[in-house]
Amino acid sequence: MTTQTDSKIMILTGNHAASNAVKLCKPDVIAAYPVTPQTQLVEELNRFRAEGEIDAEFVDVESENSAMAVCIGASNAGARVFTATSSFGLVYMYDVFTRASGHRLPVVMVNANREPPIMGGLARGRQDMLMMRDTGWIQLECQNCQEIFDTILVAYRLAEDPDVLLPVMVSYDGWYISFLLERVEVPSQEDVDKFLSPVAGVERLRIIPGYPGEAPNPEHAALKPPENFMEVRLKHGLAMEKAKEVIDKVAVEFEEAFGREFITKIEEYKTEDAEAVLVAMGGEAMTAKAVIDKKREEGEKIGLVRLRMYRPCPEKELAAALKGKKAIGVLEQGVAHGWNRGQILMDLKAVMYNAGETIPMVNFFDGMNGGDITVDHIEQAVDITLDAAAGKMVEDYYWLALPWLCNDNYVSDGSELSKRSRMIVDKK
C-alpha cells in the first residue's frame, strides 16, 4: 500500500472539481472557449495560470473548433493537453474532434452535458455526448463531484498509456452536477505526481516534420493504399479494447494511491438476487438508488446497473450483470433518431444478443433540456419494469414526462389517452 501524504477536503462544484484535478495533472497546454455550463471550469484554470498556480500555456481561442485544433497540434508535439466544452461547442469542433481520435492523440477533455443545437436545447441533456459515441473517443460518465475529480486523474493515465494512446472525454450533467457543491477529497500534488509517474516519460506519437532520427509515424503518414487506412482503423479498435483492460489495472493503482475505490465500467447496486434491473447513467443513478431502496423495503427484487464507461462498450461486464434477469428497464436522456429508442438500449440489445440472452427491455425517456428526473418518474419506470418481469403486457418505450404524447393512438385534441398514457397514469 502506497503511503499517502496529506490530502485536503474542499467544497467544490463539479466544474471546480474538474479544474482542480486538471491543475494537479500539470498539463502543458490548455486551450478552451467558454460555453455554458462548463465556462466556470476554464475560467478557474485561467485564474490558476494567471496567479502562478499552474505552469501551462493557456491559449484563449476564438472558437471551440480552434480549441481542439490547438490541442491536436500541441499533443502532436508531445505535450500533455486539456480542453473542455458543452453542446454547441462539442458539435462545432466535430471535424477536429474526430481527427484527435484518428491520430491516436491522448487529449483529455471535459464535456458538461447539455442539449445540442439539433433541437436548440439550452439546458441539461445527454444527447451531445451520445452523438459522439462512434468517433473513437473513450467516454467516461460521472455521477458526482468526487467522481469527476478522480476520473480526470484516471483519464490521463488511460489516454497516455502506451498500449492505449486515445483521447478521453469525461462527462457529467450540466447545470446539475456542474454547479452542484459537494465535499471533494483533494490529494496532494506529490501523490498525484506518483500516480501519473508511469506515463510521465511515455513517448507520444508525433508527426513533427523532420523529427530527429525518424520519419513521421507511419500510422500518421499519407494513408495510401486503402489497406493502410484500414490497418489504422483496426489498430484503433484494438486499442479501444485494450483500454478496458488498462482501466482495471489503473483502478487498482488508484485505490492504492488515494485510498478510495475507482469504479471503472459499471456499478452494480443490489443486482445479485434481482429479478429486474434498471440501467442508468450519471446523476440520475443516484436518485434511482433511493427508489430501489424503497422498493426493496416493499419486497420487490429490483436492482440497478450504472453505466460508467460508455465507450468502449463494457460488453462482458454488462452481460454478466444482466444475465438471467426477467426484465431490464433503461433510463435515457437521449434518442437514437430513426429508432425511437435510446442509444443505451440499442447497445444493450446487441450485448445481450451476443450473450445468447433474450430479456424484455423497456425504454424510459426523461430529463431532456433540463427536465427533472423525479423520484416519481423513476418509481414509475421501476413499476413498469417489474410488470414486464412478471410477464405483464407493457409498451416498448415510455416518455415519462409526456404520457399523453407517446403512441400511435394519440388524439391531438387530448380527448383520449393512449394505452401507454393510461398505463402511466394508472401507476400514479
N, C-alpha and C positions, 0 to 999 in steps of 0.2 A: 504494500500500500504506500502510495506516494505521500510524503509529509507535506501538508498544506501550510502555507503562510496565512496571515490574517486576511480574511475576506471582510466585506462590509455590507450592511443592509441599507438599501436605498428604496425610496418610494418613487417609482418611475412609471410614466406612461409606456404603452407598448412601443411608441416611436422612440422614446428616450432610452428604453431598454435596448433597442436596436443600436442607437448611436453610441451608447456606452460600450456595447460589445464590439462594435467596429473599431472604436478607439483603441481598445486593448489588443486588437488583432494587427494593428500597425500597418494599414495599407500605405502603399507608396503614392498612389494616385486615387483621388476621389473626383468623380465628375457627376454632376447631378443638376436637374432642373426642377424647381418646385412645382408640385401638383398635389392638390388636396386628395386624400388626407395624409400623405407622407411628408409634406413640407416641413413639419416640425422636426423630423429626423435629420434632414440635410442641413437645416438651419443650425441645429445643435452641433453637427460635425464642422460646419464653417466656423462656429464660435470656438470650438476646441482648437481649430487650426489658427485662428486669429489670436488666441490667448496662449499659444505655445504648448497646449496640452497634447497635440498630435503633430508629428512631423510628416506631413503629407502634402503633396501638390494638389491643391483644390482648384479644379477648373470650373469656373462659372460659365456654363454654355448657354446657348440661345434656344435650345430645344432638347427634348428627350432623345431624339434621334442622334443628336450630336453627343449627348452624354454617353450613350453606348458606343458610339464611334471612337470617342476618346479612350474608353475602357479597352476597346479592342486593340487600338494602337499601343497603349501602354502595356497591356498584357502580352502582346506580341513581342514587345521588347524585354519581357521578363519581369515586369512589375506586378506587385500584388495590388488589385484594384477593387473598387466598390462603387455601386450606384444604387439608386432607389427610384421607384416610380409608382404610379397607380393608373388604372383605367385608360383614359385618353393617351396618357404618356406611354403606357405599355404598347398600345396599338400603334402609336406614332413611330416607335422605334423598331417596329416589326422586322423590317428588312435587315437592319444591322443586328437585331436580336438573334435572328437565325444564323447570321454569319458568325457570331460568337460561338455558337454551338458547333457549327460546321467546321470551324477552325480548331475545335477542341481547346478552347481557352478557358482557364479556371476563373472566370468572372463570378463574383458573388453579388447578388442583387436582392434587395427587399422590394416586395410588392404589397402595399396596403390595399387589400381587395376593395374594388369599387366597380359599380356597373360601368360597362364600356359604352362607347358612343353609338353602338348599333341602335340602342333604344334611348339614347340621350339621358342615361341614368346619372344622377348626381349624388348617390348615396351608396351605402354598403351593398355588396353583392359579390358573388364569386365568379361571375361569367368571364371576367377579364383573364384571370389566371387559368381557368379551364380552357379558354380558347387557345392557349399556348401549349396544350398537352402533347402535341406531336412535333414540337420544334427541336427536340433533342436536349432540352434542359432538364436537369434534376429538379424536382419540385417537392418542397417540404412545407407542410402546413402546421401552424401553431395555434394553440388554444388559450394561452395566457402570456403574461409579460415575462415570467421567468423562462418559459419555453422559447420565447423569441430570443432572449439573450443567449441561452445555451445553444440554440440552433445555429446562430451566426458563427459561434466558435467552431462548431462541428462542420459547418458549411465550408470553411476554409480548409480544414483537414481533408474533407471529402473531395472538394474541387481540385486541390493541388496534389492529391495523391498520385504518384507516377503511374499507377495502374488505372486511374480514372481520367484525370485531366478533362473535366467537363464543367460547364457553368452551372451554378446552383441558384435557384430562386427560392427565397424564404418568404412565405406569405402569411398574412393574418387579416382578420376582419377589420376593414377600415371603419372609422368613426366609433366602433365599439372597443375593440382591443387596442387600436392605435392610440386612443385618447384615455383609455382606462388606467387609473392609477392603482398600482399593486406593489406589494413587497417583492423586491428582487434582490437575491444574494449575488453580489458582485465580487468575484475573486481578485486577487492581487495581480499586478502586471507580471510578477515573477512566475506565478502559477500558470497564467495564460501562455507566457513565453515557453514554458516547459511543455505544455500541451501541444503547442504548434511546432515545437522543435523538429519533429520528424519530417516536416515538409519545408523547413527553413532553407535547406540547401538544394531543394529539388530544382533541377534544370527544366524550366518550362519550354514548351515548344516555341520556336522562334522563326520568324520569316523576315528577319532583318537582311536587306540586300548586302551581300558581301560579308556576312557574319564570319568571323575569323575561323579558319580551319575547315569549314564545310560549306556545302551548298545549302540553300534553304531546305527545310524539312520536306522530303518527297511527298508526304501526305498533303502538303500545302502548295505544292507546285501546280503548274497547269495540269488540269485533270484530263489528260488525253493519253491513251484512248479511253472509251467508256468504262472498260474493265477497271481502270484505276479509280474512277469515281465510285464505282460500286464497292470496291475494296474499302475505301474510306467509309462508306455507309455501313458496311459490315462491321468494321472495327469500332465505329461509333456505338453500334448496338451492343457489341460485346463489352465495351467499356461501361455502358449503362447497366448491364447485368452484373459486371464486376462491382459496381457501386453498391449493390445490395449486400455483397459480402463485406466490403470495406467499411460500410457504416456500422455494421455489427461489431467489428473489431475496434473501431474508433469509440463506440459507445462504452465498451469495457474500459478503455483507457480514460474516457471522460469521467466515469464513476470513480476510478482510482485517483484521478487528479483533483476532483472537486467534491467528492463525497455524496453525490446525488445521482439518481438514475437518469439515463437519457433514453427516451422511447424512440425507437428508430423507424419502424414501418407501420405497425398497427398497435393499438392499445385495446386489450380485451377487458371488459367490465362485466362480471357476473355472467359469463358465457358458458361456463363449464357444464351446468345442468340445464341451460336454457333451451326451451323448445322453439322459441322465436327470438330473432335478433334484429335490433335496429342498427343501421350503419349510418354514421355521421362523420363530419369533418369540421375541424376548427372549433370556434367558440360555442356553437350550438350543442356540441357534445357534452359540455359541462352541464347545461340545462337538462339534457336528456338523462344524465346520470341521476339527477334528483327525481325525475319522473320514474325511472326504473326502480329506484329505491322504494318509492311509494307503491308501485305495482307489486314488487316483491313482498311487501308487508301485507298486501291483499291476496297473496298466494299465487301470483302469476309467475310463470317461469320465463322471464324475459331478460335479455342481456343486451350489451352494446359493443360494437366494434367501431373504434375511432380510427379513421384512415389518416395516417400521419405522413407517410410518403405516398405522394400521388403518382409521380414518375421518377424512376421506373416503377411500373406496377408491381406491388409485392404479392405476386400471384400465389406463391407457395404458402405464405402466411395467411392470406385471406381464405384460401381453400381449406386449410386446416381449421381455422376458426369457425367457418360456416358449415363445414361438413356435418351432415346428419340433422341439420335444423329443419323444422317443419315449415318455416316461412321466414322471409327476410324483408324488412322494411328499409327503404333507402331514402334518407332525408337530403334534399339537394337545394342549392341556391343558384343553379344554372341549368340551362336547357340545351340539349343537343338538337338544334333545329333540323327539321326533316324527319326526326324520330318521335317528337313529342314525348321524349323521355330524357332523363338526366344522364350526363356523361358518366357518373359513377355507376349508375345502374347498368349502363351498357358494358362497362368494364367488368362488373360482377357477373353478368350473364356469360361473358366469354370465359372468365375464371372458372366458374362452376361447371360450364360445359366441358372444359378441358379436364376438370377433375372427375368427370363422369357423374355429376350430381344434377338432378332435376328438382329444384326447390322453387316454390312460388315466391315471386318477388313483387313487391308493391312500391311504387314510386310516390314520394311526397315532396311537393314543391312549396317553398316558403322563403321568407326573408329577403326577397329581392328588392332592390332600390331602397334599402333601409327599413323595410317592413320588419316588425318584431317577430321573432320566432318564439312564441309564447309557450308557457308550460301547458296551457290548454291545447294548443295546436299539437305539441309533441305527444300529449296524452291521447289525442285523437289518433295520431299515427300509430302509437303503440297498440291501442284497442283494435284498430283495423288489421294490423299485422297479426295480432293474437287471433282474430277471427279467421284470417287466412290459414293460420297454423291449425285451427280447429276444423278446417275443411269447409268453412262457410264461403258463400259466394261474395267476392269483393271485386272492385274495379282494378284495372292495371295501374292507374295513377290518380292522384288527388292533388288539387291546388288548395292547400289547407286554408288560406285566407280568402279564397274565392269559390266557395262551394256552389254558387249559382251560375258559374260560367264554365262548367267543366265537361260537358258531354254533348253528344250529338242531338239530344232531346231538348236542349236549351231553347226556351222561348224568349225572344228578345224583349217582350214587354214585362218579363219577370212574373207572369201569372202562373207559371207551372215550374215546380222544382224538378230537376232531373233526378234520376235514380241515384247518381253519385252525390248530388246535393242532399237528397233525403237521407242517405246513409250517414253523412257527416252531421247533419242537423240532429238526427236521432241520437247521435253519440253525446251531444252536449247536455 
